[in-house]
Amino acid sequence: MEDTQPSLPTKTDLAIIGAGPHALTLVTHLLQKRQTMRGKILVFDPSGKWISRWQRQFAALEIPHLRSPAVHHPDPNPFALRKFAESRSSELFPPYDLPGTQLFQDFCQDVICRFSLQQQVIPLAVTRIQPLPHPLRPRLRLWLQDGQSITARRVVMATGNGKLQIPDWVTQIEPEYPRDRICHSTSVDLRKLCLTGERVLIVGGGLTSGHLAVGAISRGAKVHLMMRRQLQQKLFDAEPGWLGPKYLKGFFAEQDYEKRLAMILEARNGGSMTPAIAMQLRREVRNGNLRIDENCQVIQAEWMGETWRVKCSDSSQHEYSRIWLSTGTKFDVTSEVLLQEVLEAYPIKIVKGLPVLDEYLRVPGCELFLMGGLATLQVGPTARNLSGARMASEKIVPAIVKSTIALSHPRSA
């Protein structure tokens, strides 16, 4: 297999790590502004394909449609998806024309073709980012999984990697148990499961736990959904006011990053279900397939050989055949292995794991840009969503296409 690895140039103007919706959004926005950049961009993703992890996760959880309305997508023209869907209006779901999963996937493939990006993704993982400081021409060297390396003038990290949040009681379980009987929601693939006669505990109150519950019940399981607070119903992760000046004006005016973080946490306010999923869950409760316990947490879980015995904060005990942790991910720049050397060379202010970047989403003093959850302090509560991909692209693109935007140097924090 070794000889099929792509041979790479020794240097590039721009390297993008990750080929998900954020990376695709950035590339289309860049090419719309400057067609000539096409030959200067290298995209690295071990899958070798655009949006492959996104597709896999949506398929594994059998998610029928997106949570974001049809104006949020990787094309620079906000109305492109609506136009693409003219003959497929049944695949836009109420109340705000939420695109069906297949429609969105087909649209992304259309974007990839229209921008001629089919061959853009190099099927290699980046294993290390090595800063090469220089008073005039600092560079970043990317080391790849096959031992090759490439020097980049600028690097954008768009991996979407969050750290899985695993509850403390999980780490206290004695080690002898089958690993597939307790797992994080990111490892569950409903398509491969037959759950007839099983009892499944799902921990967490976000939209993913709702999809998992519906999927498990459709495969014959009885489901217990347990969340540490009240079930929240919201159409979107954060209020639509966070997509424009209504809320963002005050957010960007706030120079105290601790206060910015507080605004973000309040806006997202943990996990929530859409009204449509909440309605499905209520139906399953009535049908006797689902039990929902709010304001309740697991205290201890013990593997009994065939089943889990679980003790809860309300003093109840239950038995389950499997446990799924729909406990989300957390973004923490200090635990991101790829960024360790960069942060050593260019120390920056970090607020509860989130980096303080410059206005172009760069690590100050360095030509490394961050997208997604790690850019939350500069983009706002929707940083990890599709709308956040567009907002991040609008900040990054000027710094890449205009050579006059000099590298900012960190102010003494």
Residue, then its C-alpha position, 0 to 999 in steps of 0.5 A: m500500500e505504501d506506493t499508493q501514498p500521494s507524493l507531496p510538494t515540499k511546501t505550500d501556501l496554505a494547509i488545511i487540517g480536516a475536511g469537514p463542513h468547516a474546511l469545505t466552507l473555508v475553501t469555497h469562500l477563499l476561492q470565491k474571493r481568489q480563484t488563483m489560490r486553487g493550486k496553493i491549498l492542500v487539505f489533509d484528512p485521513s479519509g481522503k474525502w470531504i465531510s466523511r465523518w459528518q456523513r458517517q455520524f449522521a448515518a450512524l444515528e439515522i438523523p433524518h434532517l439537520r437542525s440548521p435552516a437551509v441558509h446554513h451550508p458550505d456555499p458562499n451564496p446563502f440561497a444556493l441550497r434552496k435553489f438546489a432543492e427546488s425540485r426536492s421541496s419535500e426534503l425541506f422540513p418544517p418549521y424553517d426549511l431544515p434540509g434532509t440529510q440526503l439533500f444536504q449531502d447531495f448539495c455538498q457534493d454539488v458544491i465540491c463539483r462546482f468548485s472542482l474540489q473532488q481531488q483536493v483532499i490528501p488521505l493522510a493524517v497530520t500527526r505533528i505541527q512544528p513551528l519554524p520561527h523566523p524573524l521575517r518568514p515564520r513557517l509551520r512544518l506539518w508531519l504526516q502519518d507516513g513520515q513525510s513532512i511539508t512546510a506551510r506558510r499558513v495552516v488552518m486547523a478545522t478538525g472539529n475535534g472535541k474531547l469526549q466528556i466521560p462522567d466520573w462514575v464511568t472511570q470508577i467501573e472495575p475494568e472487566y466488562p465488554r467494551d461495547r456494552i458502555c460507549h460514548s454516543t460517537s461510537v454508536d452505530l444504530r445500523k449495526l444493532c438488533l436490540t430486541g428485548e434489550r434495556v438501554l440506558i442513555v445518559g444525557g439530555g441533548l438532541t443526540s440522546g433523543h436520536l439514540a432513543v428513537g433509534a434504539i426503540s425502533r430496533g426493539a429496545k426499551v429505553h431509559l433516558m436519564m438527564r441531570r436537569q430538566l429536558q429543554q426544548k429548543l429549535f436551535d442550539a442557540e437563539p437565532g439572534w446569535l447569528g447577527p448583530k442583535y446579540l453579537k454586537g454586545f458580545f464583540a464589544e466585551q473585552d473580558y474573555e471570562k465574561r464572553l465565556a459566560m455569555i456563550l455558556e448561557a446562550r448554549n445552556g447545555g443540551s436541548m431537544t428539538p420540539a419534533i424529537a421531544m414529541q416523538l419521545r413523549r409518544e414513546v413514553r405513552n407507548g411504554n417503550l421509554r422512561i424519562d428521568e429528569n434531574c437524575q444522575v448515575i452514581q455507580a454502575e457495576w457489570m454483573g456478567e450479563t447486565w449493568r446494575v446502576k445506582c442513581s441519585d434518586s436512590s433507585q437501582h436499575e438493570y440494563s444490557r447497555i449504556w450509551l453516554s450522550t454526554g457531549t464533547k468539550f473543547d480544550v486547546t491544552s489537550e489538543v496534541l497537534l497544538q502543543e508545540v505551537l502553544e509552547a512557541y507562541p504562548i497565548k491567553i487561555v480561558k477555561g480551555l479556550p484560546v484567545l485568538d486575534e480577530y482573524l482567528r489566528v494564534p497571535g504571533c503565528e500563522l495558525f488559524l483555528m475554526g470550530g469549537l476552539a474559535t468560540l471566544q471570537v465567533g460566539p456560541t454557534a462557532r461549532n455549527l454550520s453558521g459558525a463555519r461561515m462566520a469563521s470563514e469571513k474572519i479568516v479569508p481576509a488574512i489569507v487573501k490580503s498579504t497586507i494584513a501583517l502578522s499580529h504579535p501578542r499583546s502582553a496579556 
